[in-house]
Amino acid sequence: MEQIYAIIQNNLVTNTVVAEQEFIDAAYPGSPRIDQLDPHPGIGWSYENGVFTPPAPPPEPPAPVTITPALPE
């Protein structure tokens, strides 16, 4: 039966794969199964000591700036 696994490189999820356990054991040994987790970890998540952590949210965009033209003197 196919399941979802996280491919980990340097403590970072670099890809996710839908595959059977035999394929994962041969191609990506030690890759953790993630289909039972909610939410599913994805690319960019960190993985350390068996724990997934989502990436930091992107920064807020800067506030819009209104430019008022100078009035002629």
N, CA, C and O atoms as a GROMACS GRO file, in nm:
protein
  292
    1MET      N    1   0.083  -0.117   0.000
    1MET     CA    2   0.000   0.000   0.000
    1MET      C    3   0.089   0.125   0.000
    1MET      O    4   0.186   0.132   0.076
    2GLU      N    5   0.056   0.222  -0.084
    2GLU     CA    6   0.134   0.345  -0.093
    2GLU      C    7   0.106   0.437   0.025
    2GLU      O    8  -0.007   0.447   0.074
    3GLN      N    9   0.210   0.503   0.069
    3GLN     CA   10   0.202   0.597   0.180
    3GLN      C   11   0.287   0.719   0.144
    3GLN      O   12   0.359   0.717   0.044
    4ILE      N   13   0.280   0.824   0.224
    4ILE     CA   14   0.356   0.946   0.197
    4ILE      C   15   0.475   0.951   0.293
    4ILE      O   16   0.462   0.930   0.414
    5TYR      N   17   0.591   0.980   0.236
    5TYR     CA   18   0.715   0.989   0.313
    5TYR      C   19   0.783   1.122   0.287
    5TYR      O   20   0.770   1.180   0.179
    6ALA      N   21   0.856   1.171   0.387
    6ALA     CA   22   0.935   1.293   0.372
    6ALA      C   23   1.079   1.255   0.342
    6ALA      O   24   1.137   1.168   0.407
    7ILE      N   25   1.136   1.319   0.243
    7ILE     CA   26   1.278   1.301   0.212
    7ILE      C   27   1.353   1.410   0.287
    7ILE      O   28   1.328   1.529   0.267
    8ILE      N   29   1.444   1.369   0.373
    8ILE     CA   30   1.515   1.461   0.461
    8ILE      C   31   1.662   1.471   0.418
    8ILE      O   32   1.728   1.370   0.398
    9GLN      N   33   1.711   1.595   0.406
    9GLN     CA   34   1.853   1.620   0.381
    9GLN      C   35   1.895   1.734   0.472
    9GLN      O   36   1.833   1.841   0.470
   10ASN      N   37   1.998   1.713   0.550
   10ASN     CA   38   2.048   1.815   0.643
   10ASN      C   39   1.937   1.871   0.731
   10ASN      O   40   1.924   1.993   0.747
   11ASN      N   41   1.856   1.782   0.787
   11ASN     CA   42   1.747   1.818   0.879
   11ASN      C   43   1.640   1.905   0.814
   11ASN      O   44   1.571   1.979   0.884
   12LEU      N   45   1.625   1.897   0.682
   12LEU     CA   46   1.526   1.976   0.611
   12LEU      C   47   1.449   1.886   0.515
   12LEU      O   48   1.508   1.804   0.446
   13VAL      N   49   1.316   1.902   0.510
   13VAL     CA   50   1.236   1.827   0.414
   13VAL      C   51   1.262   1.886   0.276
   13VAL      O   52   1.232   2.003   0.251
   14THR      N   53   1.318   1.805   0.187
   14THR     CA   54   1.349   1.852   0.052
   14THR      C   55   1.249   1.802  -0.051
   14THR      O   56   1.244   1.854  -0.163
   15ASN      N   57   1.169   1.702  -0.013
   15ASN     CA   58   1.068   1.649  -0.104
   15ASN      C   59   0.977   1.556  -0.025
   15ASN      O   60   1.010   1.512   0.084
   16THR      N   61   0.861   1.529  -0.083
   16THR     CA   62   0.773   1.426  -0.029
   16THR      C   63   0.745   1.326  -0.141
   16THR      O   64   0.740   1.362  -0.258
   17VAL      N   65   0.726   1.201  -0.103
   17VAL     CA   66   0.711   1.093  -0.200
   17VAL      C   67   0.594   1.005  -0.161
   17VAL      O   68   0.580   0.967  -0.045
   18VAL      N   69   0.511   0.972  -0.260
   18VAL     CA   70   0.406   0.871  -0.240
   18VAL      C   71   0.463   0.741  -0.295
   18VAL      O   72   0.490   0.730  -0.415
   19ALA      N   73   0.482   0.643  -0.207
   19ALA     CA   74   0.548   0.519  -0.248
   19ALA      C   75   0.514   0.407  -0.152
   19ALA      O   76   0.452   0.428  -0.047
   20GLU      N   77   0.555   0.288  -0.190
   20GLU     CA   78   0.542   0.173  -0.101
   20GLU      C   79   0.666   0.164  -0.014
   20GLU      O   80   0.774   0.210  -0.053
   21GLN      N   81   0.651   0.104   0.102
   21GLN     CA   82   0.761   0.093   0.200
   21GLN      C   83   0.886   0.031   0.139
   21GLN      O   84   0.996   0.075   0.169
   22GLU      N   85   0.870  -0.069   0.053
   22GLU     CA   86   0.986  -0.137  -0.006
   22GLU      C   87   1.070  -0.039  -0.089
   22GLU      O   88   1.193  -0.044  -0.086
   23PHE      N   89   1.002   0.050  -0.164
   23PHE     CA   90   1.075   0.149  -0.244
   23PHE      C   91   1.152   0.245  -0.153
   23PHE      O   92   1.269   0.274  -0.177
   24ILE      N   93   1.085   0.295  -0.049
   24ILE     CA   94   1.148   0.388   0.044
   24ILE      C   95   1.269   0.323   0.110
   24ILE      O   96   1.375   0.385   0.121
   25ASP      N   97   1.254   0.198   0.153
   25ASP     CA   98   1.365   0.128   0.218
   25ASP      C   99   1.486   0.118   0.125
   25ASP      O  100   1.600   0.126   0.171
   26ALA      N  101   1.461   0.100  -0.005
   26ALA     CA  102   1.571   0.085  -0.101
   26ALA      C  103   1.628   0.219  -0.145
   26ALA      O  104   1.750   0.235  -0.155
   27ALA      N  105   1.541   0.316  -0.172
   27ALA     CA  106   1.587   0.443  -0.231
   27ALA      C  107   1.614   0.552  -0.127
   27ALA      O  108   1.707   0.631  -0.145
   28TYR      N  109   1.536   0.557  -0.022
   28TYR     CA  110   1.547   0.663   0.080
   28TYR      C  111   1.536   0.604   0.220
   28TYR      O  112   1.442   0.636   0.293
   29PRO      N  113   1.629   0.519   0.258
   29PRO     CA  114   1.617   0.453   0.389
   29PRO      C  115   1.612   0.556   0.502
   29PRO      O  116   1.684   0.656   0.502
   30GLY      N  117   1.526   0.528   0.598
   30GLY     CA  118   1.512   0.616   0.714
   30GLY      C  119   1.417   0.731   0.695
   30GLY      O  120   1.396   0.810   0.788
   31SER      N  121   1.358   0.744   0.575
   31SER     CA  122   1.264   0.854   0.552
   31SER      C  123   1.137   0.830   0.632
   31SER      O  124   1.078   0.722   0.625
   32PRO      N  125   1.094   0.931   0.710
   32PRO     CA  126   0.977   0.912   0.795
   32PRO      C  127   0.847   0.918   0.716
   32PRO      O  128   0.833   0.993   0.619
   33ARG      N  129   0.753   0.837   0.759
   33ARG     CA  130   0.618   0.838   0.701
   33ARG      C  131   0.543   0.959   0.756
   33ARG      O  132   0.547   0.985   0.876
   34ILE      N  133   0.472   1.033   0.668
   34ILE     CA  134   0.405   1.155   0.712
   34ILE      C  135   0.256   1.158   0.683
   34ILE      O  136   0.188   1.254   0.722
   35ASP      N  137   0.202   1.057   0.616
   35ASP     CA  138   0.060   1.064   0.579
   35ASP      C  139  -0.033   1.059   0.699
   35ASP      O  140  -0.150   1.097   0.687
   36GLN      N  141   0.014   1.013   0.813
   36GLN     CA  142  -0.070   1.007   0.932
   36GLN      C  143  -0.061   1.135   1.015
   36GLN      O  144  -0.132   1.149   1.115
   37LEU      N  145   0.024   1.229   0.975
   37LEU     CA  146   0.041   1.355   1.050
   37LEU      C  147  -0.055   1.462   0.998
   37LEU      O  148  -0.090   1.464   0.880
   38ASP      N  149  -0.097   1.550   1.087
   38ASP     CA  150  -0.185   1.660   1.049
   38ASP      C  151  -0.138   1.786   1.119
   38ASP      O  152  -0.147   1.793   1.241
   39PRO      N  153  -0.090   1.884   1.048
   39PRO     CA  154  -0.081   1.891   0.902
   39PRO      C  155   0.037   1.808   0.849
   39PRO      O  156   0.129   1.774   0.924
   40HIS      N  157   0.031   1.778   0.720
   40HIS     CA  158   0.141   1.704   0.657
   40HIS      C  159   0.262   1.796   0.646
   40HIS      O  160   0.250   1.905   0.590
   41PRO      N  161   0.377   1.754   0.696
   41PRO     CA  162   0.498   1.833   0.672
   41PRO      C  163   0.525   1.840   0.522
   41PRO      O  164   0.491   1.748   0.448
   42GLY      N  165   0.584   1.947   0.480
   42GLY     CA  166   0.614   1.965   0.338
   42GLY      C  167   0.754   2.019   0.317
   42GLY      O  168   0.831   2.034   0.411
   43ILE      N  169   0.784   2.047   0.193
   43ILE     CA  170   0.915   2.101   0.157
   43ILE      C  171   0.940   2.228   0.237
   43ILE      O  172   0.854   2.316   0.246
   44GLY      N  173   1.059   2.236   0.294
   44GLY     CA  174   1.097   2.353   0.372
   44GLY      C  175   1.081   2.335   0.522
   44GLY      O  176   1.132   2.416   0.600
   45TRP      N  177   1.010   2.230   0.564
   45TRP     CA  178   0.995   2.204   0.708
   45TRP      C  179   1.128   2.149   0.759
   45TRP      O  180   1.202   2.085   0.685
   46SER      N  181   1.156   2.174   0.886
   46SER     CA  182   1.275   2.115   0.947
   46SER      C  183   1.235   1.985   1.016
   46SER      O  184   1.119   1.964   1.052
   47TYR      N  185   1.334   1.898   1.035
   47TYR     CA  186   1.310   1.768   1.099
   47TYR      C  187   1.430   1.738   1.186
   47TYR      O  188   1.541   1.720   1.138
   48GLU      N  189   1.406   1.732   1.317
   48GLU     CA  190   1.514   1.705   1.411
   48GLU      C  191   1.462   1.623   1.527
   48GLU      O  192   1.358   1.655   1.585
   49ASN      N  193   1.533   1.518   1.561
   49ASN     CA  194   1.497   1.429   1.672
   49ASN      C  195   1.354   1.376   1.659
   49ASN      O  196   1.282   1.364   1.759
   50GLY      N  197   1.313   1.346   1.536
   50GLY     CA  198   1.180   1.289   1.513
   50GLY      C  199   1.067   1.390   1.515
   50GLY      O  200   0.950   1.352   1.515
   51VAL      N  201   1.100   1.519   1.518
   51VAL     CA  202   0.996   1.623   1.526
   51VAL      C  203   1.004   1.713   1.403
   51VAL      O  204   1.111   1.762   1.367
   52PHE      N  205   0.889   1.735   1.338
   52PHE     CA  206   0.879   1.826   1.225
   52PHE      C  207   0.840   1.965   1.275
   52PHE      O  208   0.756   1.979   1.364
   53THR      N  209   0.901   2.068   1.216
   53THR     CA  210   0.869   2.206   1.252
   53THR      C  211   0.847   2.284   1.122
   53THR      O  212   0.932   2.279   1.033
   54PRO      N  213   0.734   2.356   1.111
   54PRO     CA  214   0.710   2.432   0.988
   54PRO      C  215   0.807   2.549   0.977
   54PRO      O  216   0.860   2.597   1.078
   55PRO      N  217   0.829   2.596   0.855
   55PRO     CA  218   0.916   2.712   0.838
   55PRO      C  219   0.851   2.836   0.898
   55PRO      O  220   0.729   2.842   0.916
   56ALA      N  221   0.932   2.935   0.926
   56ALA     CA  222   0.880   3.062   0.978
   56ALA      C  223   0.791   3.126   0.871
   56ALA      O  224   0.818   3.113   0.752
   57PRO      N  225   0.686   3.195   0.912
   57PRO     CA  226   0.600   3.260   0.812
   57PRO      C  227   0.678   3.372   0.743
   57PRO      O  228   0.771   3.429   0.800
   58PRO      N  229   0.639   3.403   0.621
   58PRO     CA  230   0.709   3.511   0.551
   58PRO      C  231   0.684   3.644   0.622
   58PRO      O  232   0.582   3.660   0.689
   59PRO      N  233   0.776   3.740   0.608
   59PRO     CA  234   0.756   3.869   0.674
   59PRO      C  235   0.637   3.943   0.613
   59PRO      O  236   0.601   3.922   0.498
   60GLU      N  237   0.578   4.030   0.693
   60GLU     CA  238   0.468   4.113   0.645
   60GLU      C  239   0.520   4.208   0.538
   60GLU      O  240   0.632   4.259   0.550
   61PRO      N  241   0.442   4.232   0.435
   61PRO     CA  242   0.488   4.328   0.334
   61PRO      C  243   0.489   4.469   0.395
   61PRO      O  244   0.413   4.498   0.487
   62PRO      N  245   0.575   4.555   0.344
   62PRO     CA  246   0.580   4.690   0.398
   62PRO      C  247   0.449   4.764   0.370
   62PRO      O  248   0.379   4.734   0.273
   63ALA      N  249   0.419   4.861   0.455
   63ALA     CA  250   0.299   4.942   0.436
   63ALA      C  251   0.315   5.026   0.310
   63ALA      O  252   0.426   5.068   0.277
   64PRO      N  253   0.205   5.049   0.239
   64PRO     CA  254   0.217   5.132   0.118
   64PRO      C  255   0.258   5.274   0.154
   64PRO      O  256   0.223   5.325   0.261
   65VAL      N  257   0.330   5.335   0.066
   65VAL     CA  258   0.378   5.471   0.086
   65VAL      C  259   0.306   5.561  -0.014
   65VAL      O  260   0.300   5.531  -0.133
   66THR      N  261   0.252   5.670   0.035
   66THR     CA  262   0.186   5.767  -0.052
   66THR      C  263   0.282   5.884  -0.073
   66THR      O  264   0.329   5.946   0.023
   67ILE      N  265   0.308   5.914  -0.197
   67ILE     CA  266   0.396   6.026  -0.228
   67ILE      C  267   0.309   6.140  -0.279
   67ILE      O  268   0.233   6.124  -0.375
   68THR      N  269   0.322   6.253  -0.214
   68THR     CA  270   0.247   6.371  -0.255
   68THR      C  271   0.343   6.465  -0.329
   68THR      O  272   0.447   6.503  -0.275
   69PRO      N  273   0.308   6.502  -0.452
   69PRO     CA  274   0.399   6.590  -0.525
   69PRO      C  275   0.406   6.726  -0.457
   69PRO      O  276   0.309   6.775  -0.398
   70ALA      N  277   0.521   6.786  -0.467
   70ALA     CA  278   0.541   6.918  -0.410
   70ALA      C  279   0.461   7.021  -0.488
   70ALA      O  280   0.452   7.014  -0.610
   71LEU      N  281   0.404   7.116  -0.417
   71LEU     CA  282   0.328   7.223  -0.482
   71LEU      C  283   0.424   7.331  -0.530
   71LEU      O  284   0.521   7.363  -0.460
   72PRO      N  285   0.399   7.387  -0.648
   72PRO     CA  286   0.489   7.495  -0.695
   72PRO      C  287   0.477   7.617  -0.605
   72PRO      O  288   0.370   7.647  -0.553
   73GLU      N  289   0.585   7.687  -0.589
   73GLU     CA  290   0.586   7.807  -0.503
   73GLU      C  291   0.552   7.930  -0.581
   73GLU      O  292   0.548   8.039  -0.525
   0.00000   0.00000   0.00000
